[in-house]
Amino acid sequence: MAGTESHYILPRPEFSKPVKLLIVVAPYYKDIADNLVAGAKAEIEAAGGTWDLVEVPGALEVPTAIAITDRRSHFDGYVALGCVIRGETTHYDTVCNDSSRALQLMGLQGLCIGNGILTVENRAQAVVRADPAGQNKGGGAAAAALHLIALTRKWGDQSKGVGFRPGGSFQIAGNSDGFPTA
């Protein structure tokens, strides 16, 4: 059982400038969501950060809310929270896979997202994982986002120096706009 295993936890990142995160939660299972949010808030505040909170109807809407917010606001990172409990149909697989895939794709595009959407077989598993005094998956998702923000701030402005730079004695004949002429 996962609750009996010991895991290494990275030290909490430190920030020289304030950090602000958006917690996006699907409170379908309100008690579980409330515990996830409590853990996330505590972790963000322990790192000296601030947060805003938005609720959406379900786990599938969490990535969409993050994408909309990222285009229109200025958050350093995002914490995705919710719970999907296996039911009798394949809807569980769709919700788990699609919400996770969407969050991962946004992460690969540079958004700092901690995924705390629980995907469990039953309510008992969710309760244990959401408990801030237990497995604290909400706090873990916030910590993941904070670590990604720290990484972005460390290397975000650096360039790999790939590509061509104008200069030297080589020039393409062109018009005044710099475009080659035929």
C-alpha positions as a printed Julia matrix, in Angstrom:
182×3 Matrix{Float64}:
   0.0    0.0     0.0
   1.27   3.44   -0.93
   0.6    4.87    2.55
   3.25   2.68    4.16
   6.08   3.56    1.79
   8.7    6.21    2.49
   9.32   8.79   -0.23
  11.97  11.46   -0.63
  10.54  14.97   -0.64
  12.54  17.78   -2.21
  13.32  20.75    0.04
  10.83  23.59   -0.4
  12.07  26.11   -2.98
  12.86  29.66   -1.89
  11.92  32.72   -3.9
  13.54  36.16   -4.03
  10.43  37.66   -5.67
   6.82  36.94   -4.68
   5.1   33.98   -6.28
   1.37  33.74   -7.02
  -0.5   30.59   -7.95
  -4.01  29.82   -9.07
  -5.63  26.8    -7.48
  -8.21  25.31   -9.84
 -10.43  22.75   -8.15
 -13.32  20.55   -9.22
 -15.31  20.12   -5.99
 -17.45  17.23   -7.22
 -16.56  15.38   -4.0
 -16.63  18.47   -1.79
 -15.03  17.02    1.36
 -12.15  15.53   -0.6
 -11.69  18.73   -2.63
 -11.68  20.85    0.54
  -8.85  18.76    1.99
  -6.86  18.97   -1.25
  -7.29  22.76   -1.28
  -6.28  23.05    2.4
  -3.06  21.16    1.7
  -2.28  23.26   -1.39
  -2.93  26.57    0.4
  -0.7   25.57    3.33
   2.19  24.59    1.03
   1.96  27.78   -1.03
   1.85  29.95    2.1
   4.77  28.04    3.66
   6.83  29.0     0.6
   5.82  32.66    1.05
   3.45  32.6    -1.89
  -0.08  33.78   -2.43
  -2.95  32.1    -4.2
  -6.34  32.61   -5.77
  -8.97  29.91   -6.01
 -11.44  29.05   -8.76
 -13.93  26.2    -8.85
 -15.02  24.35  -12.0
 -17.7   21.67  -12.44
 -15.44  18.67  -13.01
 -11.93  17.37  -13.67
 -12.27  17.81  -17.43
 -12.82  21.55  -16.97
  -9.69  22.05  -14.84
  -7.25  22.21  -17.8
  -9.57  24.51  -19.75
  -9.82  26.9   -16.79
  -6.02  26.96  -16.51
  -5.63  27.65  -20.24
  -8.2   30.47  -20.17
  -6.63  32.01  -17.08
  -3.1   31.77  -18.43
  -4.08  33.77  -21.53
  -5.75  36.5   -19.5
  -3.95  36.74  -16.14
  -0.5   36.79  -14.61
  -0.01  33.76  -12.39
   3.37  32.13  -11.92
   1.85  28.67  -11.73
  -1.22  26.53  -11.28
  -2.42  23.78   -8.97
  -4.96  21.39  -10.51
  -7.12  19.65   -7.91
 -10.03  17.26   -8.0
 -10.97  13.64   -7.59
 -12.15  10.98  -10.01
 -13.44   7.76   -8.45
 -13.84   4.7   -10.66
 -17.45   3.93  -11.49
 -19.23   1.33  -13.54
 -18.49   2.81  -16.98
 -15.48   3.81  -19.04
 -16.18   7.48  -18.28
 -13.58   7.19  -15.5
 -10.85   6.32  -18.02
 -11.8    9.2   -20.3
 -11.83  11.77  -17.51
  -8.56  10.55  -15.97
  -6.67  10.28  -19.23
  -7.95  13.43  -20.91
  -7.54  15.76  -17.91
  -4.05  14.42  -17.23
  -3.02  14.63  -20.88
  -4.25  18.21  -21.21
  -2.36  19.29  -18.1
   0.78  17.54  -19.31
   0.6   19.21  -22.72
   0.26  22.64  -21.13
   3.24  21.82  -18.92
   5.29  20.91  -21.96
   4.38  24.33  -23.39
   5.94  25.97  -20.34
   3.14  26.34  -17.81
   4.08  25.45  -14.24
   1.32  23.06  -13.18
   1.1   20.72  -10.23
  -1.38  17.93  -10.96
  -3.34  16.98   -7.86
  -6.33  15.39   -9.55
  -6.75  12.13   -7.68
  -7.63   9.07   -9.74
  -8.71   6.33   -7.35
 -10.66   3.11   -7.18
 -12.85   4.1    -4.21
 -13.7    6.86   -1.77
 -11.51   5.45    1.02
  -8.42   5.81   -1.19
  -9.37   9.4    -1.99
  -9.88  10.34    1.66
  -6.43   9.03    2.63
  -4.7   10.78   -0.27
  -6.47  14.12    0.25
  -5.91  14.35    4.02
  -3.49  17.25    4.72
  -2.23  15.36    7.79
  -1.81  12.2     5.73
  -0.63  11.8     2.15
  -1.46  15.46    1.44
  -1.67  15.19   -2.35
  -2.97  18.78   -2.54
   0.19  19.99   -0.81
   2.25  17.77   -3.09
   0.65  19.28   -6.2
   1.36  22.79   -4.9
   4.96  21.79   -4.15
   5.34  20.47   -7.7
   4.1   23.77   -9.15
   6.43  25.73   -6.84
   9.43  23.66   -7.94
   8.58  24.25  -11.6
   8.26  27.98  -10.96
  11.68  27.97   -9.28
  13.14  26.12  -12.26
  11.55  28.58  -14.69
  12.9   31.53  -12.75
  16.36  30.0   -12.66
  16.59  29.29  -16.38
  13.62  31.09  -17.91
  15.53  34.04  -19.38
  18.5   32.08  -20.67
  18.89  31.24  -24.32
  20.37  28.08  -25.75
  22.0   30.15  -28.51
  20.55  28.01  -31.24
  19.98  29.52  -34.65
  21.59  32.08  -36.89
  22.63  35.55  -35.86
  23.0   38.4   -38.32
  26.42  39.9   -38.66
  29.81  39.09  -40.02
  30.63  39.58  -43.7
  27.83  37.34  -45.0
  24.72  39.15  -46.21
  21.79  38.18  -48.37
  21.02  40.69  -51.09
  17.6   42.1   -50.43
  15.38  45.1   -50.35
  15.18  47.67  -47.55
  12.94  45.34  -45.51
  15.72  42.79  -45.34
  13.89  40.24  -47.48
  15.78  38.59  -50.36
  14.96  39.87  -53.82
  14.36  37.58  -56.75
